[in-house]
Amino acid sequence: MICRGRKGGLHLIAWVLVATVGLALPVGAETINYRLKWLYNMSVAGDLYALEEGFFRDEGLDVDVKAGGPERDAIKELELGYAKFGVASADQVIRARAKGAHVVVLAQLFQINPLQWIYRPDVVTLNSLADLRGQTIGVTFGGNDETIMKTLLAMGQIAEKEVELFSVRYDYTPFYQRKVHIWPVYRNSQGIFVGQKLRDAGEPVGVFNPEAHGVKFVANSVVTSEKVLANEPDLVRSFMRALLKGWGRAFDPANADKTIAIVKKFDKDTDLGVIAEQYRVTRGLVHPDPNIPIGTIDPDGWQQTERIMVAQGVVAKPVAILSHLKQH
């Protein structure tokens, strides 16, 4: 359709503006900052999918999906008002609540924690917790992996003096040289790189998953502040509707190629084949049970995480974590 003015001039540009006004955000719309826990990679595929496919915009939201990293703290940014939504692991939430932060949980993105241990089955047999006895085990002292491993040892009635806990750094050499038999990795990132290096050398690869031995320690979840939840409920509903739509679509096998392409756009340094393998592994961590929707909060997992942190002295006392889980 072409509209003519009083003098017969063509006003095609004006027509285009009118036709597209429904797609635009409201003038002066607030930018909603969403702070991720880590850098852009497959672990944030659903967030990037929602952004790239316009799901936030469809809800009338202008969302800035901001990369995280070691110098970024989503919960602190919520408290300071720099962000309205963020991603944090359960231990971060529980530590923050113990210190008085008013943070609440809206969704749980990972049903299985990607923090696991890699090992060589020809060197170590790990069929039960008892098999940890006498092993040299890598842990990051002060990190989640130390907390989880000490919990596993306690469950297996293994004294710490019956194992050797090796201080892990960013250098994998002690593991490659077989000085350390069991090494902590994020299953969907370092686990893929390290595992491939072993396979390239003709070595077998095993993965020790704490959850298979009764330890649930909840990983990445979506958080906001009590203030935002109370004062802007419509915003929270719209944001979460768009976000979970993104996560659901991203890990629908029918959209695998699109998801891989979107992650590659943001994670330019990682080989496409590696990203494809990361997709396969991450999907199993995010959506292991087709009967449980992506984003479902696991109350038992949160309670166990809280109990572990109290037992290990990470926090002094429980923070009534169940009362701060606000599924959306």
N, C-alpha and C positions, 0 to 999 in steps of 0.2 A: 504493500500500500504506500502511495506517495501523496503527501498532503501539499496543497498549494495555498500560498498566502493571498492576500487581497490583490496583489499585483501579479499573481500567477507564478511567482518564483517557487522553486522546489525547495522544500524544507526537510530533506531526507535526514540531515543530521539531527534535527529536532525530533523527528519520528523515532530515530534510533535511541535517543536519550529517553524518550517516554517509554519505549518498548522494554528497555532494560532496567528501568528504575526499580522494578520489583526484585531484581537480583542484588541490588545494592544494600549495604548496611545503612542503618539510620545515620544521618549527619551527626558527627560528634560522638559516635558510639565509643564507649570505653574499651580500651584494649585490655583484655583479660590475660594476665601473665600466668603461665602454667610451667612451673619449674620441675624439670625431670631430675632423676637421681643421678644419672650418668650421661655419658656422651651419646650422640646419635648412633644407634646400632640396632640390631634385630630385637633387642630387649625392649625397645620403644616403638616397635613396628606399628602397633595399633594407634598410638598417639599421632605418628606421622601420617598414617593412612587417613585418619579423621581430618587432619589438616589439609592434606593434598586433595582429597576427594570432596572437600567443601562441606563436610558435615557440621562443623561449627558455624560456618556462614549460613547454612540452611536453618539453623536455630536463631539466627540474628546476632551471632556472637563474633567478635573480632578477637581471636585467640592467638597469642604469641607462645608457641611451644619452645621453651628455652632449654638448651642443653644444660646438663648438670656436670658434675665432676667433683674432684676432691676438695676444691675450694668453694663449693656451693652447698648450701644447706636449705632444702626446701622448707622445712619446718620453721627455721629462723625467719625466712622471708615471709612466711604466712604471718608470723607473730608481728613482724615489723610493717606489714601491709604492703610489701613489695610484690607479692603474688597472692592470688586468691585460691589457687589449687597447686598441688605438687605431688611428687612421688617420694615415698620413704619406705624403708623396710620396717618390720614390726619392732625390731630392737630399737630403732631410732625413735619410733612413736612412744614406746614404753619408757625409754630414757627421758624423752622430752616431757611426758606426763609426770614422771617422778620429780622433774625439776620445776613443775608448775606451768608448763606450756598448755594452752587450750586447743590442742589439736584433736581432730576426729577423723575416723577412717570411713571412706565412702564406698570403696571397692577394693578387692584383692586381685591383682593382675596375674600373679603366679600362684597356681595351686600347688606346685612342687618347687621347692627352693633349688635354684640352679647351682648353689654352692655344694660341691661334692668333692670326692677324692679320686684321683686317677692312679692306677698301679699296673704292674705287669703280672698277669696270672701265672707266668712261669717262674716268678720269684716269690710271690705272695699268694696264699689262698685266703680269701675273705668270704667265707660262707656264713659266718656268724660273728658276733661281737667278741667271742672268746679268741677268734683268730687274730685280733689286734695285739694280743699279749706278745711281748718280745719284739715288736716291730719298731722301726724308725719311722716316725710320722711327722710330716710337715704341718706346721700351724703358723698362723700369723699372730704372734703374741699381742693380746689386746683386741684381736679381731673376732668376728662372729665364728670363724672356723675353730678358734681355740675354745670358745664357749661350747660349741656343738660337740667337738671331739671329747672334751672333758665330761660332757653329759653322757656320751656313748660309753666312755670308759666306766663311769659310775654305774650305768645300767648293766654293763657286762661284768660288774664287780671286779674290775681291773684297777689295781693301784697305779698311780702315775709313775712310780718307780719301776713298774713292770714294763714300761715302754720308754722309748726315747723320743721326746718332743723336740723337733728340729725347727729352729727359727727361720721362717720363710721370708725371702726378699723377692725382688722382681726377676732375679736370675734363676733360671730353671736348671742350671748346670748340675747341681747336686743330685737332682732327680735323673737327668740324662746319664750321669755317671754311676748311677745305682748306689749312691751313698745314702740316699733317702728313698725308701721303698714306696711310700704312700704320700701323694702330693695334692694339696688343695687347688681346685680350679673351679671356675664358673663353667658348668657343663656346656653351655651354649655359646661360649666364646673361647677362653683359653683352652678348655677341654678339647675343642675341635682342632686347634693348632697343634697342641701337644700330642694328641692322639694320632694325628696324621703323620707327625714326625716319627713317632714310634713305628707306625705301620710302614712308612717308607723305608725304615731300617730293618723291616722284616720281623718286628717284635709284636707280640700280642698286647692287647689293650683291655684293661678292666676298669670299671667305674663303681665306686663304693658310694651308694646313696643312703644317707642317714635315715631318710623316711622309711626305707625298706626295713630298717631295724628299729622302728618305733619312735623316731625323733622327728617331730614336725617343728620347724623353726621358720616362721612365715617371712617371705621376702617382699618384693615390691608391691606397694598398695597406693591407692589414690587417697590423698588427704586434703583437708581444708581446715579452717579455723572454726571454732564454735560461733564466733561472731558472724562470719559469712553464712554459715548454715542457718543461724537464727534470723538474720536480717535480710538475706537474699535467697529465700528458698526457691523462687522461680529460676534464678540464675543457676543454682546448683542442679536443679532438675534438667534444665536445658543443656548445661555443660556435660553432665553425666550421660544424658541420652545420646548426645553426639559422640562422646568419647567411647562409650561401650559399643555403639554402632561401628565405630572405627575398628575396635579390637575384634569384634565379631566378624566383620567383613575381611579383615586382614588375615585371619587364620581359618577362613573358609577355604578348603583345598582348591575350590574353583577359582579363587583369586590369588593363588600362590605366586604366579608369575608377576602379577601387578604389584604385590607386596614386596617381592624381591627387588623389583625395579625401583620402587619408592625408596626403600632402604639404601640401595646403591646410590641414589641421587644425593643422599645426605652423608653416606659413609663411603666416600670416593676411594679411599686407600685400601679397602678390603676387596679381594678378588671375588668376582661374581659367583664362582663355584663355591667358595667358602660361605658366602652369604646364603646361597641356596641350602647348604648343609645346616647353617645356623637356623634357617627357617624350619627345617624338619625337626631339629632338636627342640627349639623354642616352642613350637606348637605342642609338643608332648608335655611341656612344663606348664604352659598356659591353659591348655584345654585337654587334659588327659582323659576325662570322662565326658562323653557326649551328652550325658544326662544332667550334667552340672553346668549351667551357663557361665561363660567367661565373665569374670569380675565378681563371682560369688565369694563372700567372706566366709571363711572356715572358723567358726567360734572355738572349736576344740583346738585347732592349731594355734590360735592366738592365746588361749589359756595356757597351753603347754609352753609356748614361748615365754610367757610371763613367769611361769613356775621355774623354768630353766634359769632365767635371768636372776630370779631371787635366790635360787639354790646356789648359783655360781657367784653370788655377791655382786653382780653387775648393777642391780638396784637394791636398795635396802629393804623394800617391802612392796607388796602388790599395789597396783594402781587402779584396780577394778576395771581392767581393760575391756570387759564385755560391755560396760556402759558407754564406751567411747566408740563402739562400732555402729555406724549408721548406714547400713546398706542402701544404696541407691541404684 
